[in-house]
Amino acid sequence: DISEDRLHVAEGPADVLIPHLQKQLDAVVTVIGTVARTGISGALIGNTAEVVLDSLESDVLVLKSEEATAHLAELARG
């Protein structure tokens, strides 16, 4: 139920498009979804999200899927 004026869809590299759109909209908060990778490299955040985080000039909320959260819980249990 997102209105058309609030929905932004574009094709291209996320690490370029997301910061560009954030600046264009003067967004206060940017919400990014990410999925877990396997191993230690996937323990925190995905590569694309890491690059995007470094280039944004807004607050960021990163959401992980339930599958990613379960994977992180498994890693924490050791």
N, CA, C and O atoms as a CHARMM CRD file, in Angstrom:
* protein
*
  312
    1    1 ASP  N      0.81700  -1.20000   0.00000 PROA 1      0.00000
    2    1 ASP  CA     0.00000   0.00000   0.00000 PROA 1      0.00000
    3    1 ASP  C      0.86200   1.26600   0.00000 PROA 1      0.00000
    4    1 ASP  O      0.57700   2.20500   0.74400 PROA 1      0.00000
    5    2 ILE  N      1.88900   1.30000  -0.81000 PROA 2      0.00000
    6    2 ILE  CA     2.74600   2.48600  -0.92000 PROA 2      0.00000
    7    2 ILE  C      2.25400   3.32600  -2.09000 PROA 2      0.00000
    8    2 ILE  O      2.08000   2.81400  -3.19600 PROA 2      0.00000
    9    3 SER  N      2.02900   4.61500  -1.84800 PROA 3      0.00000
   10    3 SER  CA     1.55100   5.48700  -2.90900 PROA 3      0.00000
   11    3 SER  C      2.64000   5.67000  -3.97200 PROA 3      0.00000
   12    3 SER  O      3.83300   5.57700  -3.68500 PROA 3      0.00000
   13    4 GLU  N      2.19700   5.93200  -5.20700 PROA 4      0.00000
   14    4 GLU  CA     3.12300   6.06200  -6.33800 PROA 4      0.00000
   15    4 GLU  C      4.18200   7.14400  -6.10800 PROA 4      0.00000
   16    4 GLU  O      5.32300   6.98400  -6.54200 PROA 4      0.00000
   17    5 ASP  N      3.82600   8.23500  -5.43800 PROA 5      0.00000
   18    5 ASP  CA     4.79300   9.31300  -5.22100 PROA 5      0.00000
   19    5 ASP  C      5.85000   8.96000  -4.17800 PROA 5      0.00000
   20    5 ASP  O      6.83800   9.67800  -4.03000 PROA 5      0.00000
   21    6 ARG  N      5.64900   7.86600  -3.46100 PROA 6      0.00000
   22    6 ARG  CA     6.60700   7.41000  -2.45100 PROA 6      0.00000
   23    6 ARG  C      7.39500   6.18000  -2.89600 PROA 6      0.00000
   24    6 ARG  O      8.28400   5.71600  -2.18200 PROA 6      0.00000
   25    7 LEU  N      7.07000   5.65800  -4.06600 PROA 7      0.00000
   26    7 LEU  CA     7.71200   4.45400  -4.57500 PROA 7      0.00000
   27    7 LEU  C      8.70500   4.84500  -5.66200 PROA 7      0.00000
   28    7 LEU  O      8.33600   5.48700  -6.64600 PROA 7      0.00000
   29    8 HSD  N      9.94700   4.46400  -5.48600 PROA 8      0.00000
   30    8 HSD  CA    11.00200   4.83400  -6.42700 PROA 8      0.00000
   31    8 HSD  C     11.67100   3.56200  -6.92700 PROA 8      0.00000
   32    8 HSD  O     12.31700   2.84300  -6.16500 PROA 8      0.00000
   33    9 VAL  N     11.50400   3.29300  -8.22500 PROA 9      0.00000
   34    9 VAL  CA    12.06100   2.09300  -8.82900 PROA 9      0.00000
   35    9 VAL  C     12.97200   2.52800  -9.96800 PROA 9      0.00000
   36    9 VAL  O     12.57700   3.31600 -10.82700 PROA 9      0.00000
   37   10 ALA  N     14.18400   2.01100  -9.96700 PROA 10     0.00000
   38   10 ALA  CA    15.14300   2.34200 -11.02200 PROA 10     0.00000
   39   10 ALA  C     16.02900   1.13300 -11.26500 PROA 10     0.00000
   40   10 ALA  O     16.18300   0.27300 -10.39800 PROA 10     0.00000
   41   11 GLU  N     16.60300   1.08100 -12.44300 PROA 11     0.00000
   42   11 GLU  CA    17.49300  -0.02100 -12.78800 PROA 11     0.00000
   43   11 GLU  C     18.92500   0.49500 -12.84700 PROA 11     0.00000
   44   11 GLU  O     19.19700   1.53800 -13.44100 PROA 11     0.00000
   45   12 GLY  N     19.82000  -0.23500 -12.23300 PROA 12     0.00000
   46   12 GLY  CA    21.22400   0.14400 -12.22800 PROA 12     0.00000
   47   12 GLY  C     21.88400  -0.29000 -10.93800 PROA 12     0.00000
   48   12 GLY  O     21.26100  -0.95100 -10.10700 PROA 12     0.00000
   49   13 PRO  N     23.14600   0.07800 -10.76600 PROA 13     0.00000
   50   13 PRO  CA    23.88700  -0.34000  -9.56700 PROA 13     0.00000
   51   13 PRO  C     23.38100   0.37800  -8.32200 PROA 13     0.00000
   52   13 PRO  O     23.30400   1.60600  -8.28500 PROA 13     0.00000
   53   14 ALA  N     23.03800  -0.40300  -7.30800 PROA 14     0.00000
   54   14 ALA  CA    22.47000   0.14500  -6.06900 PROA 14     0.00000
   55   14 ALA  C     23.40600   1.13500  -5.39600 PROA 14     0.00000
   56   14 ALA  O     22.95500   2.12600  -4.82100 PROA 14     0.00000
   57   15 ASP  N     24.71600   0.87200  -5.46400 PROA 15     0.00000
   58   15 ASP  CA    25.67500   1.74600  -4.79100 PROA 15     0.00000
   59   15 ASP  C     25.76400   3.12800  -5.42900 PROA 15     0.00000
   60   15 ASP  O     26.32200   4.04700  -4.83000 PROA 15     0.00000
   61   16 VAL  N     25.22000   3.28900  -6.63900 PROA 16     0.00000
   62   16 VAL  CA    25.16800   4.59200  -7.30700 PROA 16     0.00000
   63   16 VAL  C     23.75700   5.18600  -7.18800 PROA 16     0.00000
   64   16 VAL  O     23.59600   6.36200  -6.86100 PROA 16     0.00000
   65   17 LEU  N     22.74000   4.35700  -7.45800 PROA 17     0.00000
   66   17 LEU  CA    21.36200   4.84400  -7.48900 PROA 17     0.00000
   67   17 LEU  C     20.83000   5.28100  -6.12800 PROA 17     0.00000
   68   17 LEU  O     20.19200   6.32900  -6.02300 PROA 17     0.00000
   69   18 ILE  N     21.08100   4.50300  -5.10100 PROA 18     0.00000
   70   18 ILE  CA    20.51000   4.82100  -3.78100 PROA 18     0.00000
   71   18 ILE  C     21.05100   6.14400  -3.23700 PROA 18     0.00000
   72   18 ILE  O     20.25600   6.98600  -2.81700 PROA 18     0.00000
   73   19 PRO  N     22.36900   6.36400  -3.22800 PROA 19     0.00000
   74   19 PRO  CA    22.85800   7.67400  -2.75700 PROA 19     0.00000
   75   19 PRO  C     22.36900   8.83600  -3.63000 PROA 19     0.00000
   76   19 PRO  O     22.07700   9.91400  -3.11200 PROA 19     0.00000
   77   20 HSD  N     22.27800   8.62500  -4.95100 PROA 20     0.00000
   78   20 HSD  CA    21.79000   9.67700  -5.84400 PROA 20     0.00000
   79   20 HSD  C     20.35100  10.04800  -5.49900 PROA 20     0.00000
   80   20 HSD  O     20.01800  11.22900  -5.40300 PROA 20     0.00000
   81   21 LEU  N     19.50200   9.04400  -5.31300 PROA 21     0.00000
   82   21 LEU  CA    18.10100   9.28200  -4.98700 PROA 21     0.00000
   83   21 LEU  C     17.95100   9.90700  -3.60300 PROA 21     0.00000
   84   21 LEU  O     17.09500  10.76900  -3.40200 PROA 21     0.00000
   85   22 GLN  N     18.76700   9.48600  -2.66000 PROA 22     0.00000
   86   22 GLN  CA    18.72800  10.06100  -1.31200 PROA 22     0.00000
   87   22 GLN  C     19.02700  11.55600  -1.37300 PROA 22     0.00000
   88   22 GLN  O     18.35300  12.34900  -0.71600 PROA 22     0.00000
   89   23 LYS  N     20.02400  11.94200  -2.15100 PROA 23     0.00000
   90   23 LYS  CA    20.36400  13.36600  -2.28200 PROA 23     0.00000
   91   23 LYS  C     19.27500  14.11900  -3.02700 PROA 23     0.00000
   92   23 LYS  O     18.90700  15.22600  -2.63400 PROA 23     0.00000
   93   24 GLN  N     18.75400  13.53100  -4.10100 PROA 24     0.00000
   94   24 GLN  CA    17.70900  14.15900  -4.91000 PROA 24     0.00000
   95   24 GLN  C     16.45900  14.43600  -4.06900 PROA 24     0.00000
   96   24 GLN  O     15.85700  15.50300  -4.18300 PROA 24     0.00000
   97   25 LEU  N     16.07400  13.47700  -3.23000 PROA 25     0.00000
   98   25 LEU  CA    14.88000  13.61200  -2.39800 PROA 25     0.00000
   99   25 LEU  C     15.14900  14.33800  -1.08600 PROA 25     0.00000
  100   25 LEU  O     14.21700  14.70000  -0.36700 PROA 25     0.00000
  101   26 ASP  N     16.42400  14.54800  -0.77800 PROA 26     0.00000
  102   26 ASP  CA    16.83600  15.09400   0.51600 PROA 26     0.00000
  103   26 ASP  C     16.23400  14.24600   1.64000 PROA 26     0.00000
  104   26 ASP  O     15.67200  14.76400   2.60500 PROA 26     0.00000
  105   27 ALA  N     16.36900  12.93000   1.48300 PROA 27     0.00000
  106   27 ALA  CA    15.78600  11.96800   2.42500 PROA 27     0.00000
  107   27 ALA  C     16.47600  12.05000   3.78100 PROA 27     0.00000
  108   27 ALA  O     17.69800  12.16500   3.86800 PROA 27     0.00000
  109   28 VAL  N     15.67400  11.98800   4.82900 PROA 28     0.00000
  110   28 VAL  CA    16.18800  12.02500   6.19200 PROA 28     0.00000
  111   28 VAL  C     16.60000  10.62200   6.63200 PROA 28     0.00000
  112   28 VAL  O     17.57000  10.45700   7.37200 PROA 28     0.00000
  113   29 VAL  N     15.85000   9.60000   6.17000 PROA 29     0.00000
  114   29 VAL  CA    16.12700   8.20800   6.51000 PROA 29     0.00000
  115   29 VAL  C     16.09800   7.38500   5.22400 PROA 29     0.00000
  116   29 VAL  O     15.21000   7.55000   4.38800 PROA 29     0.00000
  117   30 THR  N     17.06900   6.50900   5.08000 PROA 30     0.00000
  118   30 THR  CA    17.11300   5.58200   3.95800 PROA 30     0.00000
  119   30 THR  C     16.98200   4.17900   4.51600 PROA 30     0.00000
  120   30 THR  O     17.71400   3.80100   5.43100 PROA 30     0.00000
  121   31 VAL  N     16.04700   3.39900   3.96800 PROA 31     0.00000
  122   31 VAL  CA    15.82900   2.02600   4.42000 PROA 31     0.00000
  123   31 VAL  C     16.38800   1.09200   3.36300 PROA 31     0.00000
  124   31 VAL  O     16.04200   1.19900   2.18600 PROA 31     0.00000
  125   32 ILE  N     17.25600   0.17300   3.78000 PROA 32     0.00000
  126   32 ILE  CA    17.91600  -0.76700   2.87400 PROA 32     0.00000
  127   32 ILE  C     17.68000  -2.17900   3.37400 PROA 32     0.00000
  128   32 ILE  O     17.82600  -2.44800   4.56600 PROA 32     0.00000
  129   33 GLY  N     17.31900  -3.07200   2.48700 PROA 33     0.00000
  130   33 GLY  CA    17.21200  -4.48200   2.82000 PROA 33     0.00000
  131   33 GLY  C     18.49300  -5.18900   2.44000 PROA 33     0.00000
  132   33 GLY  O     19.13600  -4.82600   1.45500 PROA 33     0.00000
  133   34 THR  N     18.86900  -6.18600   3.20400 PROA 34     0.00000
  134   34 THR  CA    20.06600  -6.95700   2.89800 PROA 34     0.00000
  135   34 THR  C     19.82400  -8.41800   3.27500 PROA 34     0.00000
  136   34 THR  O     18.99700  -8.71900   4.13600 PROA 34     0.00000
  137   35 VAL  N     20.54100  -9.30500   2.63300 PROA 35     0.00000
  138   35 VAL  CA    20.43700 -10.73000   2.92900 PROA 35     0.00000
  139   35 VAL  C     21.78100 -11.21700   3.43300 PROA 35     0.00000
  140   35 VAL  O     22.82200 -10.65000   3.10100 PROA 35     0.00000
  141   36 ALA  N     21.75500 -12.26000   4.22800 PROA 36     0.00000
  142   36 ALA  CA    22.99300 -12.78800   4.79700 PROA 36     0.00000
  143   36 ALA  C     23.74100 -13.61500   3.77700 PROA 36     0.00000
  144   36 ALA  O     23.15100 -14.35100   2.98700 PROA 36     0.00000
  145   37 ARG  N     25.03500 -13.47900   3.81000 PROA 37     0.00000
  146   37 ARG  CA    25.90500 -14.37100   3.06500 PROA 37     0.00000
  147   37 ARG  C     26.38800 -15.41900   4.05400 PROA 37     0.00000
  148   37 ARG  O     26.22300 -15.26200   5.26400 PROA 37     0.00000
  149   38 THR  N     26.97500 -16.47200   3.54900 PROA 38     0.00000
  150   38 THR  CA    27.46300 -17.50900   4.46000 PROA 38     0.00000
  151   38 THR  C     28.83300 -17.12400   4.99900 PROA 38     0.00000
  152   38 THR  O     29.55000 -16.31800   4.40600 PROA 38     0.00000
  153   39 GLY  N     29.17600 -17.70900   6.12000 PROA 39     0.00000
  154   39 GLY  CA    30.48600 -17.49000   6.72000 PROA 39     0.00000
  155   39 GLY  C     30.56600 -16.17500   7.46900 PROA 39     0.00000
  156   39 GLY  O     29.56600 -15.47900   7.65000 PROA 39     0.00000
  157   40 ILE  N     31.76900 -15.85000   7.89800 PROA 40     0.00000
  158   40 ILE  CA    32.00700 -14.63600   8.68300 PROA 40     0.00000
  159   40 ILE  C     31.68100 -13.38300   7.88400 PROA 40     0.00000
  160   40 ILE  O     31.18400 -12.40900   8.45000 PROA 40     0.00000
  161   41 SER  N     31.94800 -13.38300   6.57600 PROA 41     0.00000
  162   41 SER  CA    31.68800 -12.19500   5.75500 PROA 41     0.00000
  163   41 SER  C     30.22000 -11.81500   5.74700 PROA 41     0.00000
  164   41 SER  O     29.88700 -10.65200   5.52200 PROA 41     0.00000
  165   42 GLY  N     29.33500 -12.77400   5.99000 PROA 42     0.00000
  166   42 GLY  CA    27.91200 -12.47700   6.02200 PROA 42     0.00000
  167   42 GLY  C     27.38600 -12.15800   7.39900 PROA 42     0.00000
  168   42 GLY  O     26.18500 -11.94400   7.56300 PROA 42     0.00000
  169   43 ALA  N     28.24900 -12.12000   8.39200 PROA 43     0.00000
  170   43 ALA  CA    27.80100 -11.95000   9.77000 PROA 43     0.00000
  171   43 ALA  C     27.22800 -10.56600  10.04800 PROA 43     0.00000
  172   43 ALA  O     26.35100 -10.42900  10.90100 PROA 43     0.00000
  173   44 LEU  N     27.69300  -9.55700   9.36200 PROA 44     0.00000
  174   44 LEU  CA    27.22300  -8.21200   9.67000 PROA 44     0.00000
  175   44 LEU  C     26.28200  -7.65600   8.61200 PROA 44     0.00000
  176   44 LEU  O     25.11600  -7.38400   8.90000 PROA 44     0.00000
  177   45 ILE  N     26.77300  -7.48900   7.40300 PROA 45     0.00000
  178   45 ILE  CA    25.98200  -6.80300   6.37700 PROA 45     0.00000
  179   45 ILE  C     26.56100  -7.15300   5.01100 PROA 45     0.00000
  180   45 ILE  O     27.73600  -7.50800   4.91400 PROA 45     0.00000
  181   46 GLY  N     25.76600  -7.06100   3.97100 PROA 46     0.00000
  182   46 GLY  CA    26.22100  -7.40400   2.62500 PROA 46     0.00000
  183   46 GLY  C     27.13200  -6.34400   2.02500 PROA 46     0.00000
  184   46 GLY  O     27.13600  -5.19600   2.46900 PROA 46     0.00000
  185   47 ASN  N     27.90400  -6.73300   1.01200 PROA 47     0.00000
  186   47 ASN  CA    28.84400  -5.81800   0.37400 PROA 47     0.00000
  187   47 ASN  C     28.18200  -4.56900  -0.18900 PROA 47     0.00000
  188   47 ASN  O     28.67900  -3.46300   0.01800 PROA 47     0.00000
  189   48 THR  N     27.06700  -4.72800  -0.89700 PROA 48     0.00000
  190   48 THR  CA    26.39100  -3.58000  -1.50300 PROA 48     0.00000
  191   48 THR  C     25.93900  -2.60400  -0.43000 PROA 48     0.00000
  192   48 THR  O     26.14000  -1.39600  -0.55600 PROA 48     0.00000
  193   49 ALA  N     25.33200  -3.12500   0.61900 PROA 49     0.00000
  194   49 ALA  CA    24.86800  -2.25300   1.69500 PROA 49     0.00000
  195   49 ALA  C     26.03900  -1.51900   2.34600 PROA 49     0.00000
  196   49 ALA  O     25.89900  -0.35300   2.71500 PROA 49     0.00000
  197   50 GLU  N     27.18200  -2.17000   2.49400 PROA 50     0.00000
  198   50 GLU  CA    28.36100  -1.52600   3.08200 PROA 50     0.00000
  199   50 GLU  C     28.78500  -0.33100   2.24000 PROA 50     0.00000
  200   50 GLU  O     29.06600   0.74100   2.77600 PROA 50     0.00000
  201   51 VAL  N     28.83300  -0.51100   0.92600 PROA 51     0.00000
  202   51 VAL  CA    29.23300   0.56800   0.02500 PROA 51     0.00000
  203   51 VAL  C     28.21900   1.70700   0.07600 PROA 51     0.00000
  204   51 VAL  O     28.59300   2.87900   0.11700 PROA 51     0.00000
  205   52 VAL  N     26.93200   1.35500   0.07400 PROA 52     0.00000
  206   52 VAL  CA    25.87500   2.36900   0.12400 PROA 52     0.00000
  207   52 VAL  C     25.96500   3.15300   1.42700 PROA 52     0.00000
  208   52 VAL  O     25.85100   4.37900   1.41900 PROA 52     0.00000
  209   53 LEU  N     26.16700   2.46200   2.54600 PROA 53     0.00000
  210   53 LEU  CA    26.25800   3.13400   3.85000 PROA 53     0.00000
  211   53 LEU  C     27.34800   4.19700   3.86700 PROA 53     0.00000
  212   53 LEU  O     27.16500   5.26800   4.44500 PROA 53     0.00000
  213   54 ASP  N     28.47400   3.90500   3.23800 PROA 54     0.00000
  214   54 ASP  CA    29.59400   4.83500   3.22800 PROA 54     0.00000
  215   54 ASP  C     29.29600   6.10400   2.43700 PROA 54     0.00000
  216   54 ASP  O     29.92200   7.13700   2.67400 PROA 54     0.00000
  217   55 SER  N     28.35000   6.04200   1.50100 PROA 55     0.00000
  218   55 SER  CA    28.11200   7.18800   0.63700 PROA 55     0.00000
  219   55 SER  C     26.82300   7.95200   0.94300 PROA 55     0.00000
  220   55 SER  O     26.54100   8.95700   0.29100 PROA 55     0.00000
  221   56 LEU  N     26.04300   7.49900   1.91300 PROA 56     0.00000
  222   56 LEU  CA    24.78400   8.17800   2.23700 PROA 56     0.00000
  223   56 LEU  C     24.99800   9.31900   3.22300 PROA 56     0.00000
  224   56 LEU  O     25.87500   9.26500   4.08500 PROA 56     0.00000
  225   57 GLU  N     24.17800  10.34900   3.07300 PROA 57     0.00000
  226   57 GLU  CA    24.21600  11.48900   3.97800 PROA 57     0.00000
  227   57 GLU  C     22.91700  11.56200   4.78300 PROA 57     0.00000
  228   57 GLU  O     22.40500  12.64800   5.05600 PROA 57     0.00000
  229   58 SER  N     22.40000  10.41000   5.15500 PROA 58     0.00000
  230   58 SER  CA    21.16100  10.34700   5.93200 PROA 58     0.00000
  231   58 SER  C     21.30100   9.24600   6.97800 PROA 58     0.00000
  232   58 SER  O     22.25800   8.47200   6.96400 PROA 58     0.00000
  233   59 ASP  N     20.33100   9.19200   7.87900 PROA 59     0.00000
  234   59 ASP  CA    20.26000   8.05000   8.77800 PROA 59     0.00000
  235   59 ASP  C     19.86500   6.84400   7.94200 PROA 59     0.00000
  236   59 ASP  O     19.19000   6.97800   6.92100 PROA 59     0.00000
  237   60 VAL  N     20.28800   5.66400   8.38100 PROA 60     0.00000
  238   60 VAL  CA    20.03200   4.44600   7.61100 PROA 60     0.00000
  239   60 VAL  C     19.44800   3.38400   8.52700 PROA 60     0.00000
  240   60 VAL  O     19.90900   3.18300   9.65000 PROA 60     0.00000
  241   61 LEU  N     18.41100   2.70300   8.01600 PROA 61     0.00000
  242   61 LEU  CA    17.83200   1.55400   8.68700 PROA 61     0.00000
  243   61 LEU  C     18.05200   0.35900   7.77100 PROA 61     0.00000
  244   61 LEU  O     17.54800   0.33300   6.64800 PROA 61     0.00000
  245   62 VAL  N     18.80400  -0.63000   8.24800 PROA 62     0.00000
  246   62 VAL  CA    19.09000  -1.82400   7.45400 PROA 62     0.00000
  247   62 VAL  C     18.22700  -2.95900   7.98000 PROA 62     0.00000
  248   62 VAL  O     18.26700  -3.28300   9.16700 PROA 62     0.00000
  249   63 LEU  N     17.45100  -3.55700   7.09500 PROA 63     0.00000
  250   63 LEU  CA    16.55800  -4.65800   7.45900 PROA 63     0.00000
  251   63 LEU  C     17.10400  -5.96000   6.90900 PROA 63     0.00000
  252   63 LEU  O     17.52300  -6.03500   5.75400 PROA 63     0.00000
  253   64 LYS  N     17.09500  -6.98100   7.74200 PROA 64     0.00000
  254   64 LYS  CA    17.50500  -8.31600   7.30900 PROA 64     0.00000
  255   64 LYS  C     16.28500  -9.22200   7.29700 PROA 64     0.00000
  256   64 LYS  O     15.36500  -9.05000   8.09700 PROA 64     0.00000
  257   65 SER  N     16.28100 -10.18300   6.39100 PROA 65     0.00000
  258   65 SER  CA    15.18800 -11.13900   6.30200 PROA 65     0.00000
  259   65 SER  C     15.21400 -12.07400   7.51000 PROA 65     0.00000
  260   65 SER  O     16.21100 -12.14300   8.23000 PROA 65     0.00000
  261   66 GLU  N     14.11300 -12.79000   7.72600 PROA 66     0.00000
  262   66 GLU  CA    14.06900 -13.75800   8.82800 PROA 66     0.00000
  263   66 GLU  C     15.12700 -14.83800   8.63100 PROA 66     0.00000
  264   66 GLU  O     15.72800 -15.31400   9.59400 PROA 66     0.00000
  265   67 GLU  N     15.34800 -15.21800   7.37800 PROA 67     0.00000
  266   67 GLU  CA    16.37000 -16.22500   7.08600 PROA 67     0.00000
  267   67 GLU  C     17.74900 -15.70900   7.47800 PROA 67     0.00000
  268   67 GLU  O     18.55000 -16.45500   8.04200 PROA 67     0.00000
  269   68 ALA  N     18.02900 -14.45800   7.19000 PROA 68     0.00000
  270   68 ALA  CA    19.31900 -13.86700   7.54900 PROA 68     0.00000
  271   68 ALA  C     19.47100 -13.79000   9.06300 PROA 68     0.00000
  272   68 ALA  O     20.54300 -14.07200   9.59900 PROA 68     0.00000
  273   69 THR  N     18.40300 -13.40900   9.74800 PROA 69     0.00000
  274   69 THR  CA    18.44100 -13.32200  11.19900 PROA 69     0.00000
  275   69 THR  C     18.69300 -14.69100  11.82800 PROA 69     0.00000
  276   69 THR  O     19.46200 -14.80400  12.78300 PROA 69     0.00000
  277   70 ALA  N     18.04900 -15.73100  11.29500 PROA 70     0.00000
  278   70 ALA  CA    18.25200 -17.09200  11.80000 PROA 70     0.00000
  279   70 ALA  C     19.70200 -17.52500  11.58400 PROA 70     0.00000
  280   70 ALA  O     20.29500 -18.18200  12.43900 PROA 70     0.00000
  281   71 HSD  N     20.26600 -17.15300  10.43800 PROA 71     0.00000
  282   71 HSD  CA    21.66200 -17.49100  10.14300 PROA 71     0.00000
  283   71 HSD  C     22.59200 -16.80000  11.14600 PROA 71     0.00000
  284   71 HSD  O     23.53900 -17.41900  11.63100 PROA 71     0.00000
  285   72 LEU  N     22.33500 -15.52900  11.46100 PROA 72     0.00000
  286   72 LEU  CA    23.15300 -14.82000  12.42800 PROA 72     0.00000
  287   72 LEU  C     23.04400 -15.43800  13.82300 PROA 72     0.00000
  288   72 LEU  O     24.03800 -15.52700  14.54400 PROA 72     0.00000
  289   73 ALA  N     21.84400 -15.86200  14.19800 PROA 73     0.00000
  290   73 ALA  CA    21.64400 -16.51300  15.49500 PROA 73     0.00000
  291   73 ALA  C     22.43100 -17.82800  15.55200 PROA 73     0.00000
  292   73 ALA  O     23.00300 -18.16800  16.58800 PROA 73     0.00000
  293   74 GLU  N     22.45800 -18.55500  14.45000 PROA 74     0.00000
  294   74 GLU  CA    23.21400 -19.80600  14.37200 PROA 74     0.00000
  295   74 GLU  C     24.70700 -19.53500  14.53400 PROA 74     0.00000
  296   74 GLU  O     25.39700 -20.27000  15.24000 PROA 74     0.00000
  297   75 LEU  N     25.21200 -18.47900  13.88000 PROA 75     0.00000
  298   75 LEU  CA    26.61900 -18.11600  14.01200 PROA 75     0.00000
  299   75 LEU  C     26.95000 -17.72900  15.45100 PROA 75     0.00000
  300   75 LEU  O     28.02200 -18.07100  15.95100 PROA 75     0.00000
  301   76 ALA  N     26.05000 -17.02800  16.11400 PROA 76     0.00000
  302   76 ALA  CA    26.28700 -16.57500  17.48200 PROA 76     0.00000
  303   76 ALA  C     26.34100 -17.74800  18.45800 PROA 76     0.00000
  304   76 ALA  O     27.07500 -17.71500  19.44600 PROA 76     0.00000
  305   77 ARG  N     25.54800 -18.79400  18.16600 PROA 77     0.00000
  306   77 ARG  CA    25.55800 -19.96900  19.03700 PROA 77     0.00000
  307   77 ARG  C     26.86600 -20.74300  18.90300 PROA 77     0.00000
  308   77 ARG  O     27.23400 -21.52000  19.78300 PROA 77     0.00000
  309   78 GLY  N     27.55900 -20.52000  17.79000 PROA 78     0.00000
  310   78 GLY  CA    28.87200 -21.13100  17.59800 PROA 78     0.00000
  311   78 GLY  C     28.79000 -22.49500  17.11000 PROA 78     0.00000
  312   78 GLY  O     29.81900 -23.13800  16.90100 PROA 78     0.00000
